[in-house]
Amino acid sequence: MARIAIVALVLCATIALALGSSSDVDLSHDFLEVDPMRNEYAQLAEQGVAFTELGAEVEDVALTETEADAETEAETESEEAGAPAPAKPAAPAAPKPVVAGVKPFAPPAPIKAPIGVIIPPEKKCQAGWTLKERAAPESVNSTDLYALAYDRYKTCKWVPANVSVKFPIKEFTYVLVGGPQARKDYFGPVRKALENYGVPKENCITASVQWNLGVNKSAEVLFKAINHTFFNVLKEQRIVIIAHSVGVIPVHAMLTANNTAASLIHGVIAINPVWGGSYIADNYKGLPADVSKVVQAQGIPAGVLAQATYGARKQAVRAFPLDYNSFRAMVIATHIEKSKDFAATVSYLKKYSKEINDGVVALSDQVIPGGRAVILNNLDHDDLVYPTDKTAATDSVVAAQSYIYSFFKATP
């Protein structure tokens, strides 16, 4: 533990030097604790989970923020003088993939247990198993990159419209893939953030997942929707998928089962994904009454829970591994100690997984090996995909702007 603390102090000092002239950036904003994520990463390290710490990509953020500040100041001076704002260079066009026709969807082999039937749970919680698999690549801690962006957006030192000039955010179509949520404002903060970046509304599409059909059929329906969007609606504009919760499960099945599908996707931003599985799903038939009440309130049917068990996810991830050399992924994982909506499930998961969690998934089960990881505290499983409560410390729209920026900054 002492060694981890020393490494953390050295890292913080390095980041402070890298930021240089940006000493006004307060990384201890109320949405993160002072010295963000050190305790969380230390806990995961004790369980054998390794993370690559952020390096050069934070070192050159100082240049990016200085340029953004300069643009804002120049525009303000021009407006005061009555002169037009300086012209902005055109954003680079997104690369077009080479797609030799559309191949029929090739679904993965079905899970041995039929959908709706729970695979017998493990004798103990298997939290973090994906990160401990043999040859699993380390994930990269990108939390500090997000923290800097959040501070800049929250204090209005960065303007999304200016940032989108430097990154091809407007050059992509965004497909939102969520869980079986019923509220109309689902993904509201994400849509607003994309609008602030100048992404047209027609380039932000919600995919309809047929959860009652099982993983394979859901993946096939998702592929058909994306294929239609790419070739017929938006004319070969590549796609960034933003998935929430169990939405990552059919996305994984689609990407690994069909080369054509993978060629259309630039990358995936996964918010609180159920990547490794959930102990709640493993035991949903025998949950305590207060825990079961929370699960029912979320509107999650038994068939969906069956797809999120550790057994089901182990079969899927091991049988259909991702090509981490070509796969762009950023995970936004959260955890919370006291939650209004998930109090019972937070306590239940912490008792059996011995790990901090978001009320649905243990922290380590949200992280995709080989991807970037932004890990935030004091946020439950749904806080980032619904409009922010006035009393909340984190603004979910600013958060969405920050992780979208971080995705394009860290995964060119």
C-alpha positions in Angstrom: 0.0 0.0 0.0 2.8 2.4 0.8 4.3 1.8 -2.6 1.0 2.5 -4.3 0.7 5.8 -2.3 4.2 6.8 -3.4 3.4 6.1 -7.1 0.2 8.1 -6.8 2.1 11.1 -5.3 4.7 11.0 -8.1 1.9 10.8 -10.7 0.1 13.8 -9.3 3.4 15.8 -9.3 4.0 14.9 -12.9 0.5 16.0 -13.9 0.9 19.3 -12.1 4.2 20.0 -14.0 2.6 19.0 -17.3 -0.3 21.5 -16.8 2.2 24.3 -16.3 0.5 27.5 -17.2 -2.9 26.0 -16.4 -2.5 26.2 -12.7 -6.0 27.6 -12.4 -7.5 24.2 -13.1 -8.9 22.8 -9.9 -8.8 19.0 -10.2 -10.4 18.7 -6.7 -13.8 19.9 -8.1 -16.7 18.7 -6.0 -17.6 15.9 -8.5 -14.3 14.2 -7.6 -12.5 13.8 -4.4 -9.1 15.4 -3.9 -6.5 13.2 -5.6 -9.2 11.5 -7.7 -9.4 7.8 -8.0 -6.3 6.9 -6.1 -8.1 4.9 -3.4 -10.3 3.2 -6.0 -7.3 2.1 -8.1 -5.5 1.0 -5.0 -8.4 -1.2 -4.1 -8.5 -2.8 -7.5 -4.7 -3.2 -7.5 -5.0 -5.3 -4.3 -7.3 -7.6 -6.2 -4.8 -8.1 -9.0 -6.3 -5.6 -11.5 -3.7 -3.5 -13.3 -4.2 -0.1 -15.0 -1.8 1.8 -17.2 -1.6 5.4 -15.8 -2.2 8.4 -18.1 1.0 9.6 -19.8 1.6 12.0 -22.7 -2.0 12.6 -23.5 -2.4 14.8 -20.4 1.0 16.4 -21.0 -0.2 18.0 -24.2 -3.6 19.0 -22.9 -2.1 22.3 -21.7 -1.5 23.2 -25.3 -5.1 22.3 -26.2 -6.6 24.3 -23.4 -4.4 27.3 -24.2 -5.5 27.2 -27.8 -9.2 27.0 -26.8 -8.8 29.9 -24.4 -7.0 31.9 -27.0 -9.9 31.3 -29.5 -12.5 32.3 -26.9 -10.6 35.5 -26.0 -10.1 36.4 -29.7 -13.8 36.0 -30.4 -14.7 38.2 -27.4 -12.2 40.9 -28.5 -13.6 40.8 -32.0 -17.2 41.1 -30.8 -16.3 44.0 -28.6 -14.6 45.8 -31.5 -17.5 45.1 -33.8 -15.4 42.9 -36.1 -16.3 39.4 -37.2 -14.8 36.6 -35.3 -11.8 35.0 -36.9 -12.6 32.2 -39.3 -12.3 28.7 -37.9 -10.5 26.0 -39.9 -12.7 23.2 -41.2 -12.7 20.0 -39.2 -10.9 17.1 -40.8 -13.2 14.7 -42.5 -13.7 11.3 -40.8 -12.0 8.5 -42.7 -14.3 6.4 -44.8 -14.1 2.6 -44.3 -13.7 0.3 -47.2 -16.8 -2.0 -47.2 -17.0 -4.6 -49.9 -20.8 -5.0 -49.8 -23.0 -6.1 -46.9 -22.5 -9.5 -45.5 -25.3 -11.4 -43.9 -25.3 -11.3 -40.1 -23.5 -14.2 -38.6 -24.7 -14.6 -35.0 -22.5 -16.2 -32.3 -23.3 -19.6 -31.0 -26.1 -19.5 -28.5 -25.5 -19.6 -24.8 -25.9 -23.1 -23.5 -28.6 -22.2 -21.1 -31.8 -20.9 -22.9 -32.6 -17.2 -22.5 -34.7 -16.7 -19.4 -33.0 -19.6 -17.5 -30.4 -18.5 -15.0 -27.0 -20.3 -15.3 -26.3 -21.5 -11.8 -24.4 -18.8 -9.9 -20.7 -19.2 -9.0 -20.0 -20.2 -5.4 -18.8 -16.7 -4.8 -18.9 -13.4 -6.5 -16.5 -13.2 -9.5 -16.1 -9.5 -9.7 -13.3 -8.3 -11.9 -12.7 -11.7 -13.6 -12.4 -10.1 -17.1 -9.4 -8.0 -16.0 -7.7 -11.0 -14.5 -8.0 -13.3 -17.6 -4.7 -14.6 -19.0 -3.3 -12.1 -21.6 -6.0 -9.5 -20.8 -4.5 -6.1 -21.8 -4.4 -3.4 -19.1 -6.9 -0.6 -19.2 -5.7 3.0 -19.3 -6.7 5.4 -16.5 -8.1 8.5 -18.3 -9.9 10.0 -15.3 -7.6 13.0 -15.1 -8.1 13.9 -18.7 -11.9 13.9 -18.1 -11.4 15.9 -14.9 -9.5 18.7 -16.7 -12.2 18.8 -19.4 -15.0 18.9 -16.8 -13.4 21.8 -15.0 -12.9 23.8 -18.2 -16.4 23.3 -19.4 -18.0 23.9 -16.0 -16.1 27.2 -15.7 -16.9 28.1 -19.3 -13.2 28.4 -20.2 -13.9 25.9 -23.0 -16.8 26.2 -25.4 -18.0 23.0 -27.1 -18.4 24.6 -30.5 -14.7 25.6 -30.4 -13.5 22.2 -29.2 -15.5 20.5 -32.0 -13.3 22.4 -34.5 -10.2 20.7 -33.3 -11.7 17.2 -33.1 -14.0 15.5 -35.7 -16.9 15.2 -33.3 -19.4 16.5 -35.9 -18.2 14.1 -38.5 -19.8 11.0 -36.9 -23.2 9.6 -36.4 -24.0 8.6 -32.8 -26.1 5.5 -32.1 -27.4 5.3 -28.5 -28.0 1.7 -27.2 -29.5 1.5 -23.7 -31.1 -1.0 -21.4 -34.9 -1.6 -21.1 -35.6 1.9 -19.7 -39.1 3.4 -20.1 -38.5 7.1 -19.3 -38.6 9.5 -22.2 -35.6 11.5 -21.0 -33.3 8.5 -21.2 -30.0 9.6 -22.7 -31.1 13.3 -22.4 -27.7 14.6 -21.2 -25.9 12.8 -24.0 -28.2 14.3 -26.7 -27.8 17.8 -25.3 -24.0 17.4 -25.1 -23.9 16.3 -28.8 -26.2 19.2 -29.7 -23.7 21.6 -27.9 -20.9 20.2 -30.1 -22.9 21.0 -33.2 -24.0 17.4 -34.0 -27.3 17.6 -36.0 -30.3 15.9 -34.3 -30.7 13.5 -37.2 -27.1 12.3 -36.5 -28.1 11.1 -33.0 -30.2 7.9 -33.3 -31.6 5.7 -30.6 -31.4 2.0 -31.5 -34.3 -0.2 -30.6 -33.1 -3.4 -28.9 -35.5 -6.3 -28.9 -34.6 -7.6 -25.4 -37.2 -10.3 -25.4 -35.5 -12.0 -28.4 -32.2 -12.9 -26.6 -28.6 -11.8 -27.2 -28.2 -13.1 -30.8 -31.4 -11.8 -32.2 -30.9 -8.4 -30.4 -27.5 -8.1 -32.0 -28.9 -9.0 -35.4 -31.6 -6.3 -35.0 -29.0 -3.8 -33.9 -26.8 -4.6 -36.9 -29.6 -4.1 -39.4 -30.4 -0.7 -37.9 -26.8 0.4 -38.0 -26.3 -1.0 -41.5 -29.4 0.8 -42.8 -28.3 4.1 -41.1 -24.8 3.8 -42.7 -25.7 3.0 -46.2 -29.2 4.5 -46.7 -29.8 7.4 -44.2 -26.5 9.2 -43.6 -24.5 8.0 -46.6 -21.5 6.2 -45.2 -20.9 8.4 -42.2 -19.1 6.3 -39.6 -20.7 5.6 -36.3 -19.8 6.0 -32.6 -21.9 3.8 -30.3 -22.8 5.2 -26.9 -24.1 2.3 -24.8 -25.5 2.2 -21.3 -25.8 -0.6 -18.8 -26.8 -3.9 -20.5 -26.8 -2.1 -23.9 -23.2 -3.1 -24.2 -24.1 -6.8 -24.4 -25.7 -6.8 -27.9 -23.1 -4.3 -29.0 -20.4 -6.8 -28.1 -22.2 -9.6 -29.8 -22.6 -7.6 -33.0 -19.0 -6.4 -33.2 -17.5 -9.8 -32.7 -19.9 -11.7 -34.9 -19.7 -9.7 -38.1 -16.8 -8.0 -39.8 -19.0 -5.7 -41.7 -20.5 -4.4 -38.5 -17.1 -3.8 -37.0 -16.0 -1.9 -40.1 -18.8 0.7 -39.7 -18.1 1.5 -36.1 -15.4 4.0 -35.2 -15.6 3.2 -31.5 -17.7 2.7 -28.4 -18.4 4.9 -25.3 -19.8 2.6 -22.6 -21.5 4.2 -19.6 -21.8 2.0 -16.6 -21.6 -1.1 -18.8 -22.5 -4.6 -17.5 -19.4 -6.0 -19.2 -18.2 -8.7 -16.8 -21.6 -9.5 -15.4 -23.5 -8.7 -12.2 -23.9 -10.6 -9.0 -27.5 -9.2 -8.8 -28.2 -11.0 -12.1 -26.7 -14.2 -10.9 -29.0 -14.3 -7.9 -32.1 -12.4 -9.0 -34.5 -15.2 -8.0 -33.2 -15.2 -4.5 -32.7 -11.5 -3.8 -33.8 -10.0 -0.5 -37.1 -8.1 -0.8 -35.6 -4.6 -0.6 -33.0 -5.5 -3.3 -35.6 -7.1 -5.5 -37.8 -4.0 -5.2 -35.0 -1.9 -6.7 -34.5 -4.3 -9.6 -38.2 -4.3 -10.4 -38.3 -0.5 -10.2 -35.7 -0.5 -13.0 -38.0 -2.5 -15.2 -35.4 -5.1 -16.0 -37.1 -8.4 -17.1 -35.7 -11.8 -16.2 -34.6 -12.5 -19.8 -32.2 -9.5 -19.7 -30.9 -10.5 -16.3 -30.1 -13.9 -17.7 -27.9 -12.3 -20.3 -26.0 -10.4 -17.6 -25.0 -13.3 -15.3 -21.3 -14.0 -14.7 -21.8 -17.4 -16.5 -23.4 -15.9 -19.6 -20.8 -13.1 -19.8 -17.9 -15.5 -19.4 -19.1 -17.7 -22.2 -19.7 -14.6 -24.5 -16.4 -12.8 -23.7 -14.3 -15.9 -23.9 -15.9 -17.3 -27.1 -15.9 -13.9 -28.9 -13.0 -11.8 -27.7 -12.6 -8.3 -29.0 -9.7 -7.3 -31.3 -8.1 -4.8 -28.8 -5.6 -3.6 -31.4 -8.4 -2.1 -33.6 -11.1 -1.5 -31.0 -11.6 2.0 -29.7 -13.4 1.9 -26.3 -13.9 4.3 -23.4 -15.7 3.2 -20.3 -17.3 5.7 -17.9 -17.6 3.7 -14.7 -19.0 5.0 -11.5 -19.5 4.0 -7.8 -21.5 5.4 -4.9 -21.7 4.9 -1.2 -25.1 6.5 -0.5 -27.8 6.4 -3.2 -31.4 7.5 -3.0 -32.6 5.1 -5.7 -30.1 2.2 -5.3 -29.4 2.1 -1.5 -30.4 -1.5 -1.1 -28.5 -2.8 -4.1 -25.3 -0.8 -3.3 -25.2 -2.3 0.2 -26.0 -5.8 -1.2 -23.3 -5.7 -3.9 -20.7 -4.3 -1.5 -21.4 -7.1 1.0 -20.9 -10.0 -1.5 -18.5 -8.5 -4.1 -16.4 -6.8 -1.4 -16.1 -3.9 -3.9 -17.4 -0.4 -4.5 -20.2 -0.4 -7.1 -22.9 1.8 -8.8 -25.9 -0.1 -7.4 -26.1 -2.6 -10.3 -22.5 -3.5 -11.2 -19.2 -3.8 -9.3 -16.6 -1.3 -10.4 -14.2 -3.8 -11.9 -17.0 -5.5 -13.9 -17.7 -2.2 -15.7 -14.2 -1.9 -17.1 -13.4 -3.3 -20.6 -9.8 -4.7 -20.8 -7.6 -2.7 -23.2 -9.9 0.3 -23.3 -9.7 3.7 -21.6 -11.4 4.0 -18.2 -12.9 7.2 -16.6 -13.9 6.3 -13.1 -16.1 8.7 -11.1 -17.4 8.7 -7.5 -20.7 9.6 -6.0 -22.7 8.6 -9.1 -25.1 5.7 -9.4 -25.9 3.4 -12.3 -28.3 6.0 -14.0 -27.0 9.4 -12.9 -25.1 10.1 -16.2 -28.0 9.2 -18.6 -30.8 11.3 -17.1 -31.0 15.1 -16.5 -29.3 16.2 -13.4 -31.2 16.9 -10.2 -30.6 20.5 -9.0 -29.0 19.2 -5.8 -26.5 16.9 -7.6 -22.8 17.7 -7.5 -22.2 16.5 -11.1 -23.9 18.2 -14.1 -24.7 15.3 -16.4 -24.6 17.4 -19.6 -21.1 18.8 -18.7 -20.1 15.3 -17.8 -21.2 14.0 -21.3 -19.3 16.9 -23.0 -16.2 15.9 -21.0 -16.2 12.2 -21.7 -17.0 12.7 -25.4 -14.0 15.1 -25.6 -11.9 12.6 -23.7 -12.8 9.8 -26.1 -11.7 11.7 -29.2 -8.6 13.1 -27.4 -7.5 9.7 -26.1 -8.5 7.4 -29.0 -7.7 9.2 -32.3 
